Structure formats: C-alpha cells, structure tokens
Amino acid sequence: MLKIILAQPRGFCAGVVRAIDIVEAALRKWGAPVYVFHPIVHNERVIDVLAKKGAVFVADMEHVPRGATVIFSAHGVGVRMRQAAESRELEVIDATCPLVEKVHAAVRRFDALGRRVVIVGHREHDEVQGTLGQISAPAHVISSAVEAGHVEIDGDVPLAFVTQTTLSSTDVREIVCILRARFPGIVGPDAGDICYATENRQRAVRALCAVVDIVLVVGSASSSNANRLLDVARAEGRPAYLLADGRGLQTGWFDGLRTIGLTAGASTPDDAVADVLAALARIAETEISVMAGPSETVHFKFPAGLAPMP
Ligand code: SF4
C-alpha cells in the first residue's frame, strides 16, 4: 500500500488562472488565431490545450501579423516589446500577473529615483527579462548567494534590489542579507518580491517533508516555481523528483518507501496531478489524503474589454 499525502495548497495560482482565462476569453471574443508572446505559463500541457483551441505562441513579435491581437504572458514583457507591438499596430491584451507588474513598477520607480537596480533571479527566465526590460539603464542580475558575494558594483551609486517572484524564500533571505552587508545603503524588500503562491507552496512542502519519505513535484522542467519546490524538498532532506505527468514516474524511486508527498507547481493543471495519481495506482494500491493547509482566495481582476467565463 502506498500512502499519498497531497500538499495544500498546490497547483494553479491566481496569476496563472487569470492568464489562461484571458487566452480563452480572447479566443471566444475574436476567434482563432489569437497570438501569445511567449508561453502563457510554463506548462506544456496548458500550452497544448490552448494551441488546439487556436492560440499561436510566438517567440518573436515579428511573427505576429500586423493588426492582429497579441497577448503578453503571465511573466510580463519589457518596454521594447510593448513598443514593437505598437509599431506593428497590434491589439495588446496584457496577461502579466499583477504581482509581476508590481515588481516592474518598483524597478521603474527606483530607476526614476536615480538608483542602480539589482535583480535577484535567473537571467534567462522570461520574468527576469521582462523586469530588466522596464528600464534602459544598466541593471545587475544575480542568481545565487555566491554571486551576491562577488558581484562588482560601484558602492557609491545608490542601489535598490527587487527579486523574481518564484525564487526559494530561503535563498532570497540569504542573498538579501549578503547584499545588505556588502552595500549598506541598498533598499528593497527584506523578504524579496516572492509572491503569496510561491511562499504558500514552499511552506506546504516543508510541512509535507516532516511526514513523508519522498516528494513528487508535478510540473514542467521549465517552471521556476516547480523547480524551487524540488529544491525545498531536497533541502529538507527528502528525495524529490520533478515530473510533468504520470509518464515520468519511475517505480525504482519508491523502493522501501511507503509515504509519498505530492505537490504541484503554480502552473501545473489538476489533470497532470490526477495523471500522476493514476500512474501511482497502477504500481500499488494507494491511500490518498490531503494535508491540512490554507485555502487561497486571491483573485485578480480581468483586463477591461474582456469577459471571464461566466
Ligand atoms: S506564481 Fe505568483 S507571480 Fe507568478 S503568476 Fe502565480 S501569483 Fe503571479
């Protein structure tokens, strides 16, 4: 018998729900095709479903026909992408998560105040690219405590920092501590800009680790927050694996282990979790329970002119 305990909360956050609903609403309003700049969220299952309904995902604004409608993904875009859309006379629908937009606004504010910006995050991630693109002034990107300890910045320039929303809260605290020690005048949020969904899912995994032998994280390899859940479980001393759905399951993971903790990244749909549970049930008889944890009630407003599903 495999005992499976589901983390609470897990799976979709309010920003992901909003972004997916925006694409669905745009398809209802204008019909296919609707163009989306970058994957709307980092989950291939979600992308496949929307692509089948007529969403066309592009990595380059040049691939959107003049005058068409383009949706910006939940990760946000920089000013140059907005200008590129304008110059192609595109109708823009912005699905940037409002919590990412809050970080963008902070970067613009710090820049306007004459502060050099340090972005804590992964340079190649779409969110960090969008955050970097808010200002034309040079900004530093650091992704680890080691980099925070070595980054060369002119200490005479007033500094400010922001963070990617989906980092490990433990890593961010350590990095912020190092930045404050090295650059005493730097300003920014002590706990970083980690969003409520990232924080809640990481806290739930820590609680889960106290009662399970192994942790499975359902999510895409490209999902930052799913990868951080994996890091958190491993930091808590549990073997942990990331899998997109049931096909990624390996029976060898469970040798001698009987209690499995299961969580899902903020961009992972419920059906991917159900698929993993079904795959586990094919290995052995399973008993499923949900760990006590907070229910999330966060809801973000829809863009003007688009109606969510009634
Ligand atoms: S993970 Fe956080 S910042 Fe990202 S879309 Fe969800 S709520 Fe927004």
Residues whose N, C-alpha, C, O or C-beta is under 5 A from the ligand:
A	BS01	SF4	C13 A14 G15 V16 A74 C97 L99 V100 T165 C195 A197 A266
